[in-house]
């Protein structure tokens, strides 16, 4: 689908970002979120261990993944329409020590 067609779904809020680790942990070079940028968990941009833990804990979350921004948005739309995702995004806290 073209981006203009995807945007007709009127998802708000919508945040699409380039993955820091190019999909190594998220399995998408781009991620699409149905939340504001400020609400995206810091762990996705953190060190390897925290990032890997975040994605492992959220593999069924409603986060669109893809090789392009359009692919990520299309995946997010598919997940929203299917309704078979975890509604809560789990956050990861660093261990102090």
MMTF fields as JSON, N, C-alpha, C and O atoms, coordinates in Angstrom:
{
  "mmtfVersion": "1.0.0",
  "mmtfProducer": "UNKNOWN",
  "numBonds": 387,
  "numAtoms": 388,
  "numGroups": 97,
  "numChains": 1,
  "numModels": 1,
  "chainsPerModel": [1],
  "groupsPerChain": [97],
  "chainIdList": ["A"],
  "bondAtomList": [4, 2, 8, 6, 12, 10, 16, 14, 20, 18, 24, 22, 28, 26, 32, 30, 36, 34, 40, 38, 44, 42, 48, 46, 52, 50, 56, 54, 60, 58, 64, 62, 68, 66, 72, 70, 76, 74, 80, 78, 84, 82, 88, 86, 92, 90, 96, 94, 100, 98, 104, 102, 108, 106, 112, 110, 116, 114, 120, 118, 124, 122, 128, 126, 132, 130, 136, 134, 140, 138, 144, 142, 148, 146, 152, 150, 156, 154, 160, 158, 164, 162, 168, 166, 172, 170, 176, 174, 180, 178, 184, 182, 188, 186, 192, 190, 196, 194, 200, 198, 204, 202, 208, 206, 212, 210, 216, 214, 220, 218, 224, 222, 228, 226, 232, 230, 236, 234, 240, 238, 244, 242, 248, 246, 252, 250, 256, 254, 260, 258, 264, 262, 268, 266, 272, 270, 276, 274, 280, 278, 284, 282, 288, 286, 292, 290, 296, 294, 300, 298, 304, 302, 308, 306, 312, 310, 316, 314, 320, 318, 324, 322, 328, 326, 332, 330, 336, 334, 340, 338, 344, 342, 348, 346, 352, 350, 356, 354, 360, 358, 364, 362, 368, 366, 372, 370, 376, 374, 380, 378, 384, 382],
  "bondOrderList": [1, 1, 1, 1, 1, 1, 1, 1, 1, 1, 1, 1, 1, 1, 1, 1, 1, 1, 1, 1, 1, 1, 1, 1, 1, 1, 1, 1, 1, 1, 1, 1, 1, 1, 1, 1, 1, 1, 1, 1, 1, 1, 1, 1, 1, 1, 1, 1, 1, 1, 1, 1, 1, 1, 1, 1, 1, 1, 1, 1, 1, 1, 1, 1, 1, 1, 1, 1, 1, 1, 1, 1, 1, 1, 1, 1, 1, 1, 1, 1, 1, 1, 1, 1, 1, 1, 1, 1, 1, 1, 1, 1, 1, 1, 1, 1],
  "groupList": [{"groupName": "UNK", "atomNameList": ["N", "CA", "C", "O"], "elementList": ["N", "C", "C", "O"], "formalChargeList": [0, 0, 0, 0], "bondAtomList": [1, 0, 2, 1, 3, 2], "bondOrderList": [1, 1, 2], "singleLetterCode": "X", "chemCompType": "L-PEPTIDE LINKING"}],
  "groupTypeList": [0, 0, 0, 0, 0, 0, 0, 0, 0, 0, 0, 0, 0, 0, 0, 0, 0, 0, 0, 0, 0, 0, 0, 0, 0, 0, 0, 0, 0, 0, 0, 0, 0, 0, 0, 0, 0, 0, 0, 0, 0, 0, 0, 0, 0, 0, 0, 0, 0, 0, 0, 0, 0, 0, 0, 0, 0, 0, 0, 0, 0, 0, 0, 0, 0, 0, 0, 0, 0, 0, 0, 0, 0, 0, 0, 0, 0, 0, 0, 0, 0, 0, 0, 0, 0, 0, 0, 0, 0, 0, 0, 0, 0, 0, 0, 0, 0],
  "groupIdList": [1, 2, 3, 4, 5, 6, 7, 8, 9, 10, 11, 12, 13, 14, 15, 16, 17, 18, 19, 20, 21, 22, 23, 24, 25, 26, 27, 28, 29, 30, 31, 32, 33, 34, 35, 36, 37, 38, 39, 40, 41, 42, 43, 44, 45, 46, 47, 48, 49, 50, 51, 52, 53, 54, 55, 56, 57, 58, 59, 60, 61, 62, 63, 64, 65, 66, 67, 68, 69, 70, 71, 72, 73, 74, 75, 76, 77, 78, 79, 80, 81, 82, 83, 84, 85, 86, 87, 88, 89, 90, 91, 92, 93, 94, 95, 96, 97],
  "secStructList": [7, 7, 2, 2, 2, 2, 2, 6, 6, 7, 7, 1, 1, 7, 3, 3, 3, 3, 7, 6, 6, 6, 6, 6, 6, 6, 1, 7, 1, 3, 3, 3, 3, 1, 1, 7, 4, 4, 4, 1, 7, 4, 4, 4, 4, 1, 7, 2, 2, 2, 2, 2, 2, 2, 2, 2, 2, 6, 6, 6, 5, 1, 3, 3, 3, 3, 1, 1, 2, 2, 2, 2, 2, 2, 2, 2, 2, 2, 2, 2, 2, 2, 6, 7, 1, 5, 1, 1, 7, 7, 7, 7, 7, 7, 7, 7, 7],
  "xCoordList": [0.836, 0.0, 0.88, 1.979, 0.417, 1.148, 0.906, -0.114, 1.847, 1.755, 0.465, -0.166, 0.064, -1.151, -2.375, -3.278, -2.414, -3.524, -3.479, -4.515, -2.28, -2.125, -2.549, -3.142, -2.243, -2.589, -4.091, -4.563, -4.838, -6.288, -6.904, -8.063, -6.15, -6.653, -6.783, -7.429, -6.181, -6.335, -5.987, -6.77, -4.828, -4.348, -3.748, -2.87, -4.224, -3.703, -3.648, -4.622, -2.592, -1.334, -0.603, -0.865, 0.295, 1.09, 2.532, 2.822, 3.42, 4.854, 5.57, 5.407, 6.353, 7.155, 8.614, 8.979, 9.435, 10.852, 11.741, 11.335, 12.951, 13.953, 14.566, 14.954, 14.652, 15.165, 16.67, 17.423, 17.097, 18.515, 19.388, 20.475, 18.916, 19.707, 19.314, 19.583, 18.692, 18.283, 17.524, 17.642, 16.749, 15.897, 16.496, 15.855, 17.704, 18.344, 17.465, 17.317, 16.892, 16.052, 14.563, 13.775, 14.171, 12.749, 12.247, 11.05, 13.135, 12.824, 12.165, 11.416, 12.454, 11.986, 12.954, 13.363, 13.321, 14.206, 13.48, 14.106, 12.137, 11.294, 10.214, 9.771, 9.794, 8.725, 7.625, 7.905, 6.382, 5.224, 4.448, 4.135, 4.149, 3.516, 2.228, 2.146, 1.231, -0.028, -0.005, -0.977, 1.141, 1.337, 2.207, 2.858, 2.218, 3.056, 4.527, 4.871, 5.383, 6.823, 7.31, 8.157, 6.782, 7.213, 6.883, 7.506, 5.915, 5.489, 6.197, 5.996, 7.016, 7.746, 8.82, 9.589, 8.867, 9.826, 11.278, 11.674, 12.042, 13.445, 14.253, 15.258, 13.83, 14.589, 14.852, 15.838, 14.007, 14.232, 15.464, 15.977, 15.943, 17.115, 18.252, 19.215, 18.124, 19.09, 20.193, 20.316, 20.969, 22.043, 21.458, 20.262, 22.32, 21.88, 21.003, 19.933, 21.437, 20.715, 19.301, 18.345, 19.168, 17.846, 16.959, 15.771, 17.532, 16.768, 16.286, 15.114, 17.166, 16.798, 15.708, 14.752, 15.848, 14.845, 13.495, 12.461, 13.497, 12.248, 11.533, 10.356, 12.227, 11.581, 11.166, 10.128, 11.953, 11.576, 10.29, 9.435, 10.149, 8.969, 7.758, 6.639, 7.951, 6.86, 6.662, 6.202, 7.001, 6.904, 5.468, 5.261, 4.481, 3.079, 2.395, 1.168, 3.175, 2.612, 2.128, 2.519, 1.291, 0.762, 1.758, 1.522, 2.858, 3.908, 4.161, 4.494, 4.002, 4.227, 5.711, 6.493, 6.094, 7.495, 7.623, 6.762, 8.699, 8.894, 10.23, 10.957, 10.544, 11.803, 11.733, 12.767, 10.519, 10.321, 9.281, 8.57, 9.188, 8.125, 6.734, 5.868, 6.52, 5.225, 4.932, 3.808, 5.951, 5.766, 5.418, 4.561, 6.085, 5.819, 4.399, 3.711, 3.962, 2.597, 1.576, 0.557, 1.843, 0.926, 0.83, -0.254, 1.949, 1.943, 1.153, 0.409, 1.311, 0.541, -0.955, -1.742, -1.343, -2.753, -3.283, -4.385, -2.504, -2.899, -3.138, -4.12, -2.225, -2.344, -3.56, -4.266, -3.8, -4.972, -6.248, -7.16, -6.321, -7.521, -7.753, -8.897, -6.677, -6.814, -7.205, -7.928, -6.728, -7.062, -6.483, -6.986, -5.443, -4.877, -3.514, -2.618, -3.356, -2.077, -2.231, -3.339, -1.085, -1.069, -1.347, -0.68, -2.3, -2.663, -1.674, -1.595, -0.94, 0.002, 1.431, 1.855, 2.156, 3.57, 4.347, 4.246, 5.117, 5.886, 7.171, 7.88, 7.461, 8.697, 9.736, 9.4, 10.968, 12.091, 12.829, 13.168, 13.082, 13.862, 15.244, 15.42, 16.202, 17.574, 17.734, 17.158, 18.523, 18.854, 19.929, 20.909, 19.749, 20.78, 21.748, 21.358, 23.017, 23.927, 25.327, 26.194],
  "yCoordList": [-1.182, 0.0, 1.244, 1.228, 2.287, 3.544, 4.263, 4.052, 5.106, 5.817, 6.617, 6.616, 7.286, 8.106, 7.241, 7.677, 6.02, 5.11, 4.65, 4.532, 4.393, 3.953, 5.038, 4.751, 6.284, 7.387, 7.638, 8.323, 7.101, 7.236, 6.483, 6.719, 5.58, 4.852, 5.757, 5.39, 6.926, 7.943, 7.428, 7.58, 6.827, 6.363, 7.551, 8.236, 7.792, 8.904, 8.492, 7.927, 8.739, 9.271, 8.209, 7.013, 8.654, 7.759, 8.238, 9.4, 7.331, 7.635, 6.532, 5.351, 6.914, 5.955, 6.365, 7.511, 5.43, 5.744, 4.667, 3.518, 5.072, 4.14, 3.419, 4.051, 2.112, 1.301, 1.495, 1.412, 1.752, 1.996, 0.827, 1.024, -0.386, -1.573, -2.216, -3.398, -1.464, -1.875, -3.2, -3.971, -3.454, -4.634, -5.877, -6.928, -5.789, -6.961, -7.551, -8.771, -6.725, -7.197, -7.058, -7.93, -5.986, -5.736, -6.528, -6.798, -6.896, -7.566, -6.614, -7.038, -5.334, -4.337, -3.163, -2.674, -2.711, -1.546, -0.277, 0.698, -0.303, 0.802, 0.238, -0.898, 1.05, 0.65, 1.708, 2.905, 1.261, 2.157, 1.935, 0.803, 3.029, 2.988, 3.795, 4.848, 3.3, 4.015, 4.766, 4.77, 5.395, 6.211, 7.407, 7.415, 8.403, 9.589, 9.237, 8.303, 9.987, 9.754, 9.742, 8.925, 10.64, 10.743, 9.49, 9.235, 8.707, 7.513, 6.239, 5.175, 6.344, 5.16, 4.825, 5.696, 3.573, 3.185, 3.449, 3.201, 3.949, 4.266, 3.024, 3.133, 1.868, 0.631, 0.35, -0.314, 0.831, 0.538, 1.235, 0.861, 2.238, 2.996, 2.86, 3.626, 1.882, 1.699, 0.729, 0.415, 0.272, -0.674, -2.002, -2.257, -2.834, -4.099, -4.933, -5.387, -5.134, -6.011, -5.513, -6.287, -4.218, -3.658, -3.687, -3.994, -3.371, -3.367, -4.787, -4.989, -5.74, -7.134, -7.601, -8.258, -7.266, -7.647, -7.021, -7.676, -5.74, -5.076, -5.814, -6.151, -6.067, -6.693, -8.122, -8.573, -8.845, -10.21, -10.189, -11.059, -9.216, -9.1, -8.556, -8.653, -7.993, -7.341, -7.905, -7.192, -9.164, -9.721, -9.799, -9.924, -9.729, -9.749, -8.4, -8.314, -7.353, -6.017, -5.425, -5.878, -4.427, -3.762, -2.702, -1.501, -3.17, -2.315, -2.793, -3.957, -1.897, -2.267, -2.347, -1.507, -3.36, -3.579, -3.725, -4.322, -3.178, -3.321, -2.803, -2.14, -3.115, -2.662, -1.207, -0.577, -0.665, 0.741, 1.326, 0.578, 2.648, 3.238, 2.766, 2.535, 2.624, 2.163, 0.74, 0.427, -0.131, -1.518, -1.574, -2.354, -0.748, -0.727, -0.25, -0.809, 0.773, 1.277, 0.241, 0.044, -0.412, -1.452, -2.597, -3.136, -2.966, -4.014, -3.571, -4.364, -2.317, -1.784, -1.841, -2.244, -1.445, -1.48, -2.913, -3.15, -3.868, -5.28, -5.741, -6.424, -5.357, -5.78, -5.14, -5.795, -3.879, -3.201, -3.858, -4.131, -4.113, -4.717, -6.131, -6.532, -6.891, -8.274, -8.307, -9.206, -7.33, -7.267, -8.395, -8.682, -9.04, -10.196, -9.878, -10.723, -8.703, -8.268, -7.978, -7.815, -7.918, -7.499, -6.007, -5.239, -5.592, -4.179, -3.365, -2.145, -4.02, -3.306, -3.503, -4.627, -2.42, -2.498, -2.597, -1.73, -3.655, -3.885, -3.08, -3.071, -2.415, -1.649, -2.447, -3.315, -2.15, -2.834, -1.826, -0.741, -2.166, -1.287, -1.871, -3.082, -0.995, -1.437, -1.895, -1.317, -2.938, -3.418, -2.508, -2.189, -2.096, -1.288, -2.226, -3.239, -1.859, -2.727, -2.535, -3.215],
  "zCoordList": [0.0, 0.0, 0.0, 0.554, -0.598, -0.596, 0.731, 1.387, 1.111, 2.378, 2.486, 3.543, 1.44, 1.488, 1.788, 2.502, 1.248, 1.537, 2.991, 3.644, 3.49, 4.871, 5.85, 6.89, 5.51, 6.408, 6.471, 7.378, 5.535, 5.57, 6.744, 7.085, 7.366, 8.53, 9.745, 10.727, 9.689, 10.726, 12.119, 13.057, 12.249, 13.549, 14.286, 13.762, 15.497, 16.292, 17.743, 18.242, 18.428, 17.899, 17.078, 17.211, 16.249, 15.417, 15.43, 15.143, 15.766, 15.775, 15.008, 15.313, 14.025, 13.265, 13.427, 13.164, 13.858, 14.076, 13.458, 13.287, 13.133, 12.633, 13.826, 14.809, 13.739, 14.841, 15.004, 14.034, 16.225, 16.498, 16.069, 15.526, 16.313, 16.012, 14.676, 14.46, 13.796, 12.447, 12.416, 11.464, 13.459, 13.482, 14.1, 14.102, 14.623, 15.216, 16.324, 16.401, 17.162, 18.27, 17.961, 18.327, 17.299, 17.029, 15.822, 15.716, 14.927, 13.664, 12.667, 11.786, 12.82, 11.863, 11.835, 12.888, 10.657, 10.555, 10.99, 11.406, 10.887, 11.336, 12.243, 12.071, 13.215, 14.118, 14.097, 14.033, 14.15, 14.15, 15.443, 15.814, 16.112, 17.436, 17.432, 16.798, 18.136, 18.298, 19.638, 20.392, 19.898, 21.098, 20.738, 19.693, 21.592, 21.372, 21.546, 22.27, 20.881, 20.965, 22.406, 22.768, 23.23, 24.629, 25.43, 26.46, 24.97, 25.703, 25.255, 25.841, 24.227, 23.759, 24.801, 25.206, 25.227, 26.268, 25.857, 24.718, 26.797, 26.55, 26.172, 25.471, 26.621, 26.399, 24.93, 24.609, 24.024, 22.601, 22.064, 21.01, 22.771, 22.338, 23.349, 23.326, 24.228, 25.306, 24.863, 23.679, 25.805, 25.526, 25.037, 25.174, 24.468, 23.877, 24.808, 24.404, 26.027, 26.953, 27.216, 27.164, 27.5, 27.78, 26.541, 26.631, 25.397, 24.149, 23.827, 23.508, 23.908, 23.64, 24.603, 24.189, 25.877, 26.875, 26.573, 26.705, 26.162, 25.833, 24.708, 24.839, 23.609, 22.46, 22.759, 22.274, 23.547, 23.924, 24.756, 24.591, 25.635, 26.498, 25.761, 26.267, 24.593, 23.861, 22.455, 21.563, 22.253, 20.907, 20.388, 19.181, 21.271, 20.835, 21.019, 20.968, 21.231, 21.442, 20.121, 19.046, 20.214, 19.024, 18.553, 18.684, 18.012, 17.477, 16.049, 15.829, 15.086, 13.703, 13.395, 13.84, 12.634, 12.284, 10.775, 10.128, 10.213, 8.773, 8.303, 9.043, 7.058, 6.453, 6.006, 5.786, 5.87, 5.497, 6.452, 7.123, 6.521, 7.353, 6.919, 7.762, 5.62, 5.115, 5.566, 5.96, 5.508, 5.954, 7.443, 7.858, 8.235, 9.676, 9.957, 10.812, 9.244, 9.425, 8.977, 9.638, 7.87, 7.385, 8.399, 8.623, 9.007, 10.025, 11.256, 11.833, 11.658, 12.788, 12.492, 13.348, 11.302, 10.911, 10.955, 11.449, 10.442, 10.472, 11.907, 12.196, 12.801, 14.2, 14.87, 15.637, 14.585, 15.159, 14.648, 15.429, 13.349, 12.768, 13.283, 13.498, 13.484, 13.961, 15.438, 15.869, 16.214, 17.635, 18.46, 19.547, 17.973, 18.677, 19.286, 19.273, 19.804, 20.35, 21.834, 22.345, 22.515, 23.914, 23.952, 23.258, 24.733, 24.805, 25.639, 25.494, 26.487, 27.359, 26.867, 26.598, 26.752, 26.394, 27.692, 28.561, 27.812, 29.039, 29.001, 27.995, 30.089, 30.164, 30.936, 31.742, 30.684, 31.319, 32.183, 31.712, 33.437, 34.299, 34.495, 34.63, 34.507, 34.745, 36.184, 37.106, 36.357, 37.687, 38.273, 37.6, 39.511, 40.159, 40.86, 41.441, 40.789, 41.514, 41.176, 41.726]
}
